[in-house]
Amino acid sequence: MDEGAISNSGVLYVRPLSSDSIFSVDLSTAKLTFVAKCSADGEFAINGQDHMYAAYSELCRVDLPTFAVTSIGALSKTQWHIAFTSAGRLMGMSYDSLYTINLTSAHLTPRLLLGKSGIDCFVEERPAKVLTKRRDGPSPHRTMEELEAMRQRHLEYHGR
């Protein structure tokens, strides 16, 4: 599989490599069920209203409850990666720039020139909470070295 996204109801959707077909996955049997056809080679992302948006050279929307596909329009730049922000905006990444993608017109608004960086994906960064145990001594806070060691253990545990 090339791409995947999980809906708000916990359904996994995937697209095979170099295919324009999107499937849902039954996680207990690994059975694939055809959902829709959208842009081949592009990515897709799911927003809070359970609409899937697929983008490459065109932007289309798949209504997950009905699987109806709506073509929104051609994109002026090919998008290699897309993701929704916590505010519900669709962001797209071409080879050299980051864009906001208008969900009704497919219009791209440049946000950041990346250069020829070839960035490969979007990663959600969540705010970190630092919890400390009561410790003997004058300071109950952790040192930067202790926090870095904790972060490394966390990353190793979660396979990143």
C-alpha positions in Angstrom: 0.0 0.0 0.0 1.1 3.5 -0.8 -1.2 5.8 1.3 -3.4 5.4 4.3 -5.7 7.4 6.6 -8.0 6.7 9.5 -11.5 8.1 9.6 -13.1 9.6 12.7 -15.0 6.4 13.1 -11.8 4.4 13.2 -11.9 2.9 9.6 -8.6 2.5 7.8 -8.5 3.6 4.2 -5.6 2.7 1.9 -4.5 3.2 -1.8 -2.3 0.6 -3.4 0.9 1.9 -5.0 0.4 3.6 -8.4 -3.4 3.1 -8.3 -6.4 5.4 -8.4 -8.5 3.1 -6.2 -9.1 3.6 -2.5 -10.2 0.7 -0.3 -11.4 0.3 3.3 -9.6 -2.4 5.3 -11.3 -4.8 7.7 -8.7 -5.0 10.4 -9.8 -8.4 11.7 -9.5 -10.1 8.3 -7.4 -7.7 6.2 -10.1 -7.8 3.6 -10.1 -4.8 1.2 -13.4 -3.2 0.1 -13.5 -0.9 -2.9 -14.5 2.7 -1.9 -13.8 5.1 -4.7 -11.5 6.1 -7.5 -9.4 9.3 -7.1 -6.2 10.7 -8.3 -3.4 8.1 -8.8 -0.1 8.9 -7.1 -1.5 11.6 -4.9 -2.3 11.5 -1.2 -5.5 11.7 0.7 -6.5 13.1 4.1 -9.7 13.0 6.2 -11.2 16.0 7.9 -13.4 16.2 11.0 -16.6 15.9 8.9 -15.5 12.5 7.6 -14.8 13.8 4.1 -11.7 12.4 2.4 -9.8 14.8 0.2 -7.4 13.4 -2.4 -4.8 15.6 -4.2 -2.1 15.3 -6.8 -2.8 17.3 -9.9 -6.5 17.6 -9.1 -8.4 18.0 -5.8 -11.4 15.7 -5.2 -13.6 15.0 -2.2 -15.0 11.6 -1.2 -17.9 11.6 1.2 -17.2 8.6 3.3 -20.7 7.8 4.4 -21.9 7.6 0.8 -18.6 7.2 -1.1 -19.7 9.9 -3.6 -16.7 11.4 -5.4 -16.7 15.1 -6.2 -14.0 16.7 -8.4 -13.3 20.2 -7.0 -10.7 21.3 -9.6 -7.3 21.2 -11.0 -4.3 22.2 -8.8 -1.9 24.7 -10.3 1.0 22.8 -8.7 1.3 19.0 -8.2 0.9 18.2 -4.5 3.0 15.3 -3.1 1.6 15.4 0.4 -1.5 16.8 2.1 -2.7 17.0 5.7 -5.3 18.9 7.7 -4.3 21.3 10.4 -6.0 21.3 13.8 -8.0 24.3 12.6 -9.4 22.2 9.6 -7.3 23.8 6.9 -5.9 21.6 4.2 -2.2 22.0 3.6 -0.4 20.7 0.6 3.3 20.3 -0.2 4.8 20.4 -3.6 8.4 19.7 -4.3 9.5 23.2 -3.3 6.7 24.9 -1.4 4.0 24.6 1.3 0.5 25.7 0.4 -3.0 26.1 1.9 -5.5 24.4 -0.4 -9.0 26.0 -0.7 -11.5 23.1 -0.3 -14.1 24.7 -2.6 -12.0 26.0 -5.4 -8.7 24.0 -5.3 -6.9 27.4 -5.2 -3.4 27.2 -3.8 -2.1 29.9 -1.4 1.7 29.8 -1.0 2.7 29.7 2.7 6.4 28.7 2.7 9.1 28.3 0.1 11.0 25.1 0.9 13.6 25.2 -1.8 14.5 21.9 -3.4 14.3 20.1 -0.1 12.3 17.1 -1.1 10.4 17.0 2.2 8.7 13.7 2.5 5.7 14.0 4.8 3.7 16.0 7.3 4.0 15.0 11.0 1.7 16.3 13.7 3.5 17.8 16.6 1.5 17.9 19.8 2.4 20.0 22.9 4.4 18.1 25.4 3.6 17.9 29.1 6.4 17.5 31.5 5.4 15.6 34.6 7.9 15.4 37.5 8.0 13.1 40.5 8.6 14.5 44.0 12.4 14.3 44.4 14.7 14.8 47.4 16.8 17.9 47.2 16.4 21.5 46.5 14.8 21.2 43.0 11.8 19.0 42.1 12.4 19.7 38.3 14.1 17.4 35.9 17.4 18.4 34.2 17.6 18.8 30.4 19.7 15.6 30.3 17.0 13.7 32.1 14.2 15.0 29.8 16.3 14.2 26.7 16.9 10.6 28.0 13.1 10.3 28.7 12.4 11.6 25.1 14.8 9.1 23.6 13.2 6.2 25.5 9.8 7.3 24.4 10.8 7.5 20.8 12.5 4.0 21.0 9.4 2.5 22.6 7.0 4.0 20.0 9.3 3.0 17.0 10.1 6.4 15.7 
